[in-house]
Amino acid sequence: MTTQKTHRRSTRLAALAVAAPLAVMAGAAPASAETEVDRPDTFTSAYTVMATPDTIINNDGEAVPGQDGATGTFTFMVNSDEEIICYDITLEGVTGEYESPAKTATHIHEATAGNPGPPRISFPNPTGEGDTRTSSGCLQGPFTTGLAPEGTDTGDGFTLAQIEADGGSGFSADTHTAEFAAGAVRGQLQEIPVGGVDTGAGGLATAAGESGSGTAVLPLAATSLGLLAAAGVMLRRRVGALR
């Protein structure tokens, strides 16, 4: 009997000896990267980016050329309560292989116009045949970029509320290629309405079911489609001017 108890105790101790290091390793693992999720029902803010090759800034703060004739449109829909960002990206005229020290080459950087800044979110690189590449989906934080110049990932601790704090003006979006390492196209985030239009008229607000709020709450899909159509017109005009 004593021999059996001793054997069982030795077995348990051996199992603990294996499990303990695994537990330590699990506890030391970094926070999980962002995950692909379904589109949420509501958003707290939205942004558009008209990216061009004449706005590229390298890491030394110097203006350098991007890819001539290329353009990009980025639409971001944010739910900062759930830490979800949905993206719809179209690149026109961006050619060659993507290249970046981060885990992808398409980012939101914390950078004001004319200044460099670290990437905070990495998005799947747009793909496609010909001159058009696209990418769309939704990501939920915590966010990582795979870039850690000082030992800490540049996405660590970042939250979508930071974008909302200044209406997006302190952030840019871009994509990098092997030929244009500093960026093929880049543009600043510009806030656009989402889920409602500020009317300043209580009557319209009442009709929308929010009496006295001064905001007419429109269906999200209709609002978004209208904004995207307007953005497309703006882009075509801008491309025409560049050419």
C-alpha positions in Angstrom: 0.0 0.0 0.0 2.8 2.4 0.9 4.5 1.7 -2.3 1.4 2.6 -4.4 0.9 5.9 -2.5 4.5 6.8 -3.1 4.2 6.0 -6.8 1.0 8.1 -7.2 2.7 11.1 -5.3 5.8 10.8 -7.6 3.5 10.9 -10.6 1.7 14.0 -9.4 5.0 15.8 -8.7 6.3 14.9 -12.1 3.1 16.3 -13.8 3.4 19.5 -11.7 7.1 19.9 -12.7 6.0 19.9 -16.4 2.9 22.0 -15.9 4.6 24.8 -13.9 6.9 26.0 -16.6 4.0 25.9 -19.1 1.9 28.1 -16.8 4.7 30.6 -16.5 5.1 30.7 -20.2 1.4 31.2 -20.7 1.3 34.0 -18.2 4.3 35.7 -19.8 2.7 35.6 -23.3 2.0 39.0 -24.8 -1.6 40.2 -25.3 -3.3 38.6 -28.3 -3.2 40.5 -31.6 -6.3 42.0 -33.1 -8.9 39.5 -34.4 -11.2 39.6 -37.4 -14.8 40.1 -36.3 -18.2 40.7 -37.8 -19.4 44.2 -38.5 -21.1 45.7 -35.3 -24.6 47.1 -35.4 -23.5 50.6 -34.5 -20.5 52.9 -34.8 -19.3 55.8 -32.6 -17.3 57.6 -35.4 -16.2 57.3 -39.1 -13.4 58.7 -41.1 -12.3 59.0 -44.7 -8.8 59.3 -46.2 -7.9 60.6 -49.7 -4.4 59.2 -50.1 -2.0 60.7 -52.7 1.7 60.3 -53.5 2.6 63.9 -52.8 2.2 63.7 -49.0 4.9 61.1 -48.1 7.1 61.9 -45.2 10.0 59.6 -44.3 11.2 58.7 -40.8 13.6 61.7 -40.8 10.7 64.1 -41.3 11.6 64.8 -45.0 9.2 65.0 -47.8 9.9 62.2 -50.4 7.9 61.2 -53.5 5.4 58.4 -53.5 4.3 56.4 -56.5 3.4 58.8 -59.3 -0.2 58.6 -60.4 -1.3 56.3 -57.5 -4.2 57.1 -55.2 -6.0 55.4 -52.3 -9.3 55.7 -50.6 -9.6 54.5 -47.0 -12.9 54.4 -45.1 -12.8 53.6 -41.4 -15.9 52.9 -39.2 -15.1 52.9 -35.5 -16.9 51.4 -32.5 -14.7 52.6 -29.7 -16.9 51.0 -27.1 -16.1 47.5 -28.4 -12.7 48.5 -29.8 -13.7 47.5 -33.3 -12.6 49.2 -36.5 -14.1 48.3 -39.9 -12.1 49.2 -43.0 -12.7 49.5 -46.7 -9.5 50.3 -48.7 -9.1 50.8 -52.4 -5.7 51.5 -54.0 -5.5 52.6 -57.6 -2.2 52.5 -59.5 -0.1 51.1 -56.6 2.2 48.4 -58.1 5.0 46.1 -57.0 5.4 44.1 -53.8 4.4 45.4 -50.4 7.3 45.9 -48.0 7.4 47.1 -44.4 9.2 46.2 -41.2 5.7 45.9 -39.6 3.6 42.7 -40.1 1.7 44.3 -43.0 2.4 47.3 -45.2 -0.9 49.1 -44.8 -1.4 51.2 -41.6 -2.9 53.9 -39.6 0.0 56.0 -38.1 -0.2 58.4 -35.3 1.1 61.3 -37.4 -0.1 64.8 -38.2 0.1 66.2 -41.7 3.8 66.7 -42.7 5.2 64.7 -39.9 6.3 61.0 -39.4 4.8 58.9 -36.7 4.6 55.2 -35.5 2.0 52.8 -36.9 -0.8 52.0 -34.5 -2.9 49.6 -36.5 -1.8 47.2 -39.3 -4.5 46.2 -41.9 -4.4 43.3 -44.4 -2.8 44.5 -47.6 -5.2 45.2 -50.4 -5.1 42.6 -53.2 -6.3 42.3 -56.7 -5.4 42.1 -60.4 -4.5 45.1 -62.6 -4.3 48.6 -61.2 -6.9 48.2 -58.5 -6.3 46.5 -55.1 -8.9 46.3 -52.4 -9.2 45.1 -48.8 -12.2 45.2 -46.3 -13.2 43.8 -43.0 -13.4 44.5 -39.3 -10.7 44.1 -36.6 -11.1 44.1 -32.8 -8.2 45.2 -30.5 -6.0 45.0 -28.7 -4.0 46.1 -31.7 -0.4 45.1 -32.7 1.8 46.1 -35.6 4.7 43.7 -35.2 7.0 46.7 -35.1 8.8 47.2 -31.7 11.8 49.5 -32.2 12.2 50.0 -28.4 11.1 46.6 -27.3 7.4 47.5 -27.2 5.0 47.0 -30.1 3.9 50.3 -31.5 0.3 49.2 -31.2 0.6 48.4 -27.5 -1.8 50.4 -25.3 -3.4 52.1 -28.3 -7.1 52.6 -28.3 -9.6 53.8 -30.9 -10.7 56.5 -28.5 -7.4 58.2 -29.2 -8.4 58.7 -32.9 -11.8 60.1 -31.8 -10.2 62.5 -29.3 -9.1 64.9 -32.1 -11.5 63.9 -34.8 -8.8 61.9 -36.5 -6.6 64.8 -37.6 -3.6 63.5 -35.7 -3.6 60.2 -37.7 -2.7 59.3 -41.2 -3.2 56.1 -43.3 -0.8 54.8 -45.9 0.6 51.8 -47.7 4.3 50.9 -48.4 5.9 49.1 -51.2 9.5 47.9 -51.9 10.1 50.7 -54.3 8.4 53.3 -52.1 9.5 52.3 -48.6 8.3 55.5 -47.0 4.9 55.2 -48.6 3.3 54.9 -52.0 0.3 57.0 -51.0 -0.7 58.7 -47.7 -3.5 60.9 -46.4 -4.9 62.3 -43.2 -8.0 61.0 -41.5 -11.0 63.3 -41.9 -14.1 62.7 -39.7 -17.4 62.1 -41.4 -20.9 61.7 -40.0 -22.1 58.2 -39.1 -25.6 57.2 -38.0 -26.9 60.7 -38.0 -26.7 64.2 -39.5 -26.5 67.3 -37.3 -29.4 69.4 -38.4 -29.9 71.9 -35.6 -33.7 71.5 -36.1 -35.8 69.9 -33.4 -38.6 69.1 -35.9 -36.4 66.7 -37.9 -35.1 65.2 -34.7 -38.6 64.5 -33.6 -39.4 62.8 -36.9 -36.4 60.6 -36.4 -37.5 59.6 -33.0 -35.1 61.8 -30.9 -37.3 64.7 -29.8 -35.4 67.9 -29.2 -32.0 66.4 -29.7 -31.2 68.5 -32.9 -30.0 65.3 -34.6 -31.8 63.4 -37.3 -30.8 59.8 -36.9 -30.7 58.2 -40.4 -30.3 54.5 -41.2 -26.6 53.6 -41.0 -26.5 51.9 -44.5 -28.1 54.9 -46.3 -25.8 57.4 -44.5 -22.7 55.4 -45.3 -23.5 54.9 -48.9 -24.2 58.6 -49.4 -20.9 59.5 -47.8 -19.0 56.9 -49.8 -20.5 58.2 -53.0 -19.5 61.8 -52.1 -16.0 60.6 -51.3 -15.8 59.0 -54.7 -16.7 62.2 -56.5 -14.1 64.1 -54.4 -11.4 61.5 -55.3 -12.1 61.7 -59.0 -11.9 65.5 -58.9 -8.6 65.3 -57.0 -7.1 62.7 -59.4 -8.1 64.9 -62.3 -6.3 67.8 -60.7 -3.1 65.7 -60.1 -3.0 64.6 -63.7 
